[in-house]
């Protein structure tokens, strides 16, 4: 049986310690927010630019609903997360 209690493991009558590396939660949180803010600002700018271009060359209409997808990948921690949605122009 392998039960976890905080940083301790009880495994077959032996108490084992789990080593957890520490990180500064405030710095970590701020770095994530900084990345997401940068992503949000640049993604919005790129979407606006392409939508205006597509409207001006008539490849989309002003009543279009655009399907959008964003992929978040962090290779070192094997994170792959997809976010999907719609953007209405009117």
Phi, psi and omega per residue, in radians:
X1 nan 2.480 -3.065
X2 -2.291 1.706 -3.132
X3 -1.848 2.444 3.123
X4 -1.813 2.270 3.034
X5 -2.265 1.792 -3.081
X6 0.910 -1.991 -3.126
X7 -1.764 0.217 -3.114
X8 -1.998 2.559 3.053
X9 -2.140 2.362 3.037
X10 -1.858 1.946 -3.025
X11 -2.300 1.901 3.103
X12 0.912 0.906 3.090
X13 1.226 0.239 3.085
X14 -2.088 2.397 3.089
X15 -1.631 2.143 -3.088
X16 -2.096 2.443 3.098
X17 -1.654 2.436 3.068
X18 -1.792 2.241 3.119
X19 -1.502 2.134 3.112
X20 -2.025 2.143 3.128
X21 -1.318 2.411 -3.096
X22 -1.536 2.602 3.008
X23 -2.433 2.746 3.108
X24 -1.442 1.892 -3.070
X25 -1.052 -0.649 3.135
X26 -1.136 -0.822 -3.141
X27 -1.116 -0.791 3.133
X28 -0.999 -0.842 3.139
X29 -1.096 -0.747 3.124
X30 -1.131 -0.684 3.118
X31 -1.143 -0.703 3.076
X32 -1.101 -0.811 3.140
X33 -1.084 -0.675 3.109
X34 -1.099 -0.793 3.111
X35 -1.078 -0.828 -3.106
X36 -1.138 -0.634 3.085
X37 -1.118 -0.811 3.114
X38 -1.060 -0.780 3.110
X39 -1.054 -0.834 -3.101
X40 -1.058 -0.787 -3.116
X41 -1.159 -0.831 -3.103
X42 -1.236 -0.660 3.116
X43 -1.115 -0.759 3.130
X44 -1.074 -0.765 3.133
X45 -1.072 -0.771 3.137
X46 -1.161 -0.706 3.102
X47 -1.100 -0.832 -3.137
X48 -1.023 -0.777 -3.124
X49 -1.073 -0.829 -3.114
X50 -1.207 -0.631 3.100
X51 -1.151 -0.794 3.108
X52 -1.063 -0.748 3.106
X53 -1.080 -0.772 -3.130
X54 -1.192 -0.617 3.054
X55 -1.161 -0.730 -3.087
X56 -1.206 -0.504 3.100
X57 -1.740 0.232 3.054
X58 1.056 0.457 3.076
X59 -1.453 -0.245 2.981
X60 -2.397 2.787 3.103
X61 -1.739 2.890 -3.122
X62 -1.253 -0.192 3.111
X63 -1.803 0.284 -3.083
X64 -1.172 2.578 2.930
X65 -2.021 2.021 -3.072
X66 -1.650 2.252 3.019
X67 -1.421 2.322 -3.091
X68 -2.227 2.579 3.137
X69 -2.500 2.354 3.061
X70 -2.191 2.413 3.121
X71 -2.024 2.218 3.075
X72 -1.845 2.092 -3.127
X73 -2.244 2.241 2.993
X74 -2.237 1.729 -3.028
X75 -1.031 -0.709 -3.038
X76 -1.113 -0.482 3.124
X77 -1.961 0.196 3.097
X78 0.978 0.815 3.092
X79 -1.783 2.161 3.042
X80 -2.350 1.956 -3.069
X81 -2.318 2.210 -3.135
X82 -1.926 2.365 3.098
X83 -2.111 2.242 -3.133
X84 -2.147 2.679 3.107
X85 -3.027 -2.934 3.133
X86 -2.264 2.587 3.041
X87 -2.149 2.046 3.092
X88 -1.543 2.393 3.110
X89 -1.500 -0.474 3.094
X90 -2.437 nan nan
